[in-house]
Amino acid sequence: MDFAAPERLLRLDADIARSELRYHNKRVLVTKEFTFDAAHHLYAYEGKCVGLHGHTYRLIVSVSAPPDETGIAIDFADVKTIVKQTVVDRLDHQYLNAVLPPMNTTAENMVVWMFQRIDEALQASCQDKRVERIVLYETPTSSVEITRREMEA
């Protein structure tokens, strides 16, 4: 298959009408990934992770929204700003036991706290948008996940 470079870019209002920019009204998931490094230890736990240790966490956040009149549900940059301000910048290179609310700093506890913080910030700035799913990887092969369905149960 040959690729032919376009001779010119198509123009708004000349080649496509503004009313055609939004193709549908379906709610879609927009997903963004983040990483941060942090240290913690677990209370009331007898295993390898009882002592102080660290992880490079991988955080996956999915937000749902219907598209606006331009066909964009939420800009990836807006998701990035909200997640970084509410979670990543607060936890990156920190001792989690000291910066999180009183809790055992398990991935299971942290993912719920993250969902609450991100969803609250998102609702404050974009009322038709909501967090649907968050996955937190503690290691490359170990993760926890929370969805809106579990949060509302």
Buried (B, 14 or more C-beta within 10 A) or exposed (E): EEEEEEEEEEEEEEEEEEEEBBEEEEBBEBBBEBEBEBBBBBEEEEEEBEEEEEBEBBBBBBBBBEBEEEEBBBEEEBBBEBBBEBBBEBBBEBBBBEEBEEBBBBBEBBBBBBBBBBBEBBEEEBEEBBBBBBBBBBEEEEBBBBBBEEBEE
